[in-house]
Amino acid sequence: MSTRSSPDWSARGVAFTHGPRKVFWGYGTELQDPDGNLVRLWDQRSMAEK
């Protein structure tokens, strides 16, 4: 698991749609890969806590 923060990854060229945040279904972030595809990274534990 990485200990880098989203600003660290942004500085390395990762295009975040939004940074890590808590929403009603869980905690996570969204970013775009080099081809423009949306990648969603969500925490399974927080999604189960609803």
N, C-alpha and C positions, 0 to 999 in steps of 0.2 A: 504494500500500500504506500502511496506517495504522501509525503508530508508537505508538498508544495501547495501554495494557495492559488486561487483563481487568478489574482494579479500576476503571480509568477508565470503561470501558463499563458496568460494573455501576452506577456512580454516575450514569450517564446513563439508567438504567432498563432496560438489557439484562438479561434473565433467563437466566443461564447454568445449564444442567443440570449441567455441570462445567466448570471452567476448563481452559486448555491443559495437556495432559499427554501423556506418551509411553506408549503401550500396545503390545502385541505386533504390531499391524498398522500402526502409524505414530503420528504426532504430530498432535494436533488438539484441538478443543473442540466442545462442543454447547451450543446455546442454544435458547430458544423465541421465536418471533415473536409479535407482539401478538395473533394469533388462537389461540395455544397450540400451533402446529405445531412439531415438532422440526426444527432446522436443524443439520446436521453440517458442520463445516469441518475438513477434514483436509489435511495437507500431502502432495501427491502424491509428492514426492521421498522422504520418509521411509517412505511406504508401499511403495515399490519396493525399499528397502534390505533389508527383512526379513533 
